[in-house]
Amino acid sequence: MVAAVVVLAGASTVRAGEFVRPDCRAVVRPTDTLRFDTDEHLRWYKRFWTGTCDHLSFCFAGSPNWNDVVGKLLAKGGAAEQPLLLPKACRLGQLIGLEWAKEKDVQKISTKDLKRFNAMLEAAGDPLKGVEAVEAKARAMAAQPTR
């Protein structure tokens, strides 16, 4: 009985601590249902979304982070584009973030790639087309054999 209470208490704590922006939560898998290789993988994933360094070595807090990137994309796209743009941007963040947050010797998307993706998004006249271009590139990279 005590073990069940401890497990349930831990699960509710994880849900309460979701760090993905609220408007993305309906379209991405909840963090507590994702598979992480290590606790550090989870903490880097949190860094990707929030910009917060949670006991991570060689981590620089702040921007860019995906919660902010989604906000900028939505502002750039305007109200008419938001219904299509929001779910695509959120799912793209989960795809990129899970891969980037892995240990450096197995990740298929690096910080250098994040900078390229950000430049692609900023250069795109249409944010939806920018997200789609980055998604195609990220999916191709994630499908490659480990470096």
Backbone torsions as a table, in degrees:
resi	resn	phi	psi	omega
1	MET	NA	-45.8	-179.8
2	VAL	-61.7	-41.6	179.8
3	ALA	-61.3	-41.0	179.0
4	ALA	-63.2	-40.1	178.7
5	VAL	-65.0	-41.9	179.1
6	VAL	-63.4	-44.4	179.4
7	VAL	-62.8	-45.7	179.3
8	LEU	-64.4	-40.3	178.6
9	ALA	-63.2	-41.2	178.7
10	GLY	-64.6	-40.0	-179.6
11	ALA	-64.6	-41.1	-179.7
12	SER	-69.8	-31.7	177.9
13	THR	-65.9	-42.4	179.5
14	VAL	-62.6	-46.4	179.4
15	ARG	-60.3	-43.7	-178.3
16	ALA	-64.2	-24.8	-177.0
17	GLY	-97.0	18.0	-179.9
18	GLU	-57.3	133.5	-174.6
19	PHE	-112.5	-5.1	175.0
20	VAL	-71.5	137.7	-176.7
21	ARG	-53.1	142.6	-173.8
22	PRO	-53.7	-39.3	-177.8
23	ASP	-74.2	-10.7	175.1
24	CYS	-91.0	-20.5	-172.3
25	ARG	-61.8	-26.7	-179.9
26	ALA	-76.4	-15.7	-174.4
27	VAL	-116.7	-9.3	175.9
28	VAL	-114.4	160.3	177.1
29	ARG	-69.6	140.0	177.8
30	PRO	-60.2	142.0	-177.0
31	THR	-55.1	-37.8	-177.4
32	ASP	-71.6	-3.9	175.8
33	THR	-104.8	-3.6	-179.3
34	LEU	-84.1	155.8	178.0
35	ARG	-97.9	124.0	177.2
36	PHE	-116.2	140.0	-178.9
37	ASP	-66.7	-37.8	-177.8
38	THR	-148.4	170.9	173.7
39	ASP	-62.4	-35.3	179.4
40	GLU	-65.7	-36.5	176.0
41	HIS	-58.0	-45.6	177.3
42	LEU	-62.2	-43.4	-179.1
43	ARG	-65.9	-37.1	176.2
44	TRP	-68.6	-35.7	175.9
45	TYR	-62.0	-42.0	176.5
46	LYS	-62.7	-41.1	177.5
47	ARG	-59.3	-42.8	179.8
48	PHE	-56.8	-45.3	-177.2
49	TRP	-78.6	-36.8	-169.5
50	THR	-110.9	-24.3	-174.2
51	GLY	85.3	6.2	-177.6
52	THR	-94.6	130.1	175.9
53	CYS	-93.4	110.2	-178.1
54	ASP	-103.0	83.8	-179.4
55	HIS	58.0	42.7	178.2
56	LEU	-106.6	129.4	176.9
57	SER	-72.1	144.0	177.2
58	PHE	58.2	33.3	-179.4
59	CYS	-104.4	137.4	175.5
60	PHE	-111.9	116.9	-177.5
61	ALA	-74.1	158.5	172.9
62	GLY	112.4	-146.0	-176.6
63	SER	-99.5	155.2	0.3
64	PRO	-79.0	153.2	170.2
65	ASN	-141.6	156.4	-169.6
66	TRP	-67.6	-32.3	176.7
67	ASN	-58.4	-42.0	177.7
68	ASP	-69.9	-39.9	-179.6
69	VAL	-59.9	-44.6	179.4
70	VAL	-60.7	-43.5	178.6
71	GLY	-59.5	-42.4	179.0
72	LYS	-66.9	-39.5	178.4
73	LEU	-63.7	-43.5	179.9
74	LEU	-63.9	-40.1	178.8
75	ALA	-65.7	-40.5	-179.9
76	LYS	-68.1	-36.2	-176.7
77	GLY	-78.1	-28.5	-178.9
78	GLY	81.3	170.7	-173.7
79	ALA	-61.9	-37.5	-176.2
80	ALA	-65.9	-32.7	-176.6
81	GLU	-89.6	-16.3	-173.6
82	GLN	-56.0	-41.8	-178.8
83	PRO	-59.0	-32.3	176.5
84	LEU	-89.1	-37.6	-174.1
85	LEU	-71.4	-44.5	-175.8
86	LEU	-56.4	-54.5	-177.8
87	PRO	-63.9	-36.5	178.8
88	LYS	-65.9	-43.2	-179.9
89	ALA	-66.0	-40.0	-179.7
90	CYS	-66.4	-47.1	-180.0
91	ARG	-65.9	-34.9	175.8
92	LEU	-62.1	-41.4	177.9
93	GLY	-60.2	-41.8	179.3
94	GLN	-65.5	-44.0	178.7
95	LEU	-58.5	-53.7	-177.4
96	ILE	-67.2	-46.5	-175.5
97	GLY	-61.1	-43.0	179.8
98	LEU	-62.7	-38.5	-179.3
99	GLU	-76.3	-45.1	-178.7
100	TRP	-63.1	-33.4	-174.8
101	ALA	-75.6	-8.8	-179.7
102	LYS	-70.1	166.5	176.4
103	GLU	-57.3	144.7	-172.8
104	LYS	-57.8	-31.5	-177.3
105	ASP	-79.0	-7.9	177.7
106	VAL	-122.0	-14.0	-178.0
107	GLN	-66.8	147.9	178.8
108	LYS	-107.5	-8.0	176.0
109	ILE	-126.3	120.5	-176.2
110	SER	-102.3	175.8	175.8
111	THR	-63.2	-35.9	176.2
112	LYS	-60.2	-40.2	177.3
113	ASP	-65.5	-39.2	177.7
114	LEU	-59.0	-40.3	179.0
115	LYS	-64.6	-39.7	177.0
116	ARG	-64.8	-43.2	179.5
117	PHE	-61.6	-44.1	179.7
118	ASN	-61.3	-42.4	178.8
119	ALA	-63.5	-39.7	177.9
120	MET	-62.5	-43.3	-179.6
121	LEU	-65.8	-41.5	-179.9
122	GLU	-68.5	-34.8	-177.1
123	ALA	-78.6	-20.9	-176.9
124	ALA	-68.6	127.7	175.8
125	GLY	-67.2	-35.4	179.3
126	ASP	-110.3	114.6	-176.6
127	PRO	-61.4	-31.9	178.2
128	LEU	-64.7	-43.5	177.0
129	LYS	-66.3	-35.6	176.3
130	GLY	-63.0	-45.6	178.6
131	VAL	-62.3	-43.3	180.0
132	GLU	-64.2	-38.0	178.1
133	ALA	-67.0	-43.8	179.1
134	VAL	-65.8	-40.0	179.3
135	GLU	-60.7	-44.7	179.2
136	ALA	-60.1	-44.4	179.6
137	LYS	-64.9	-45.7	-178.4
138	ALA	-64.6	-41.9	178.2
139	ARG	-62.6	-41.9	178.3
140	ALA	-63.3	-41.6	179.9
141	MET	-67.1	-43.0	-178.6
142	ALA	-65.5	-26.9	-179.5
143	ALA	-81.1	-12.5	-178.7
144	GLN	-71.1	153.4	174.7
145	PRO	-61.7	154.8	178.9
146	THR	-58.4	139.9	-178.3
147	ARG	-61.3	NA	NA
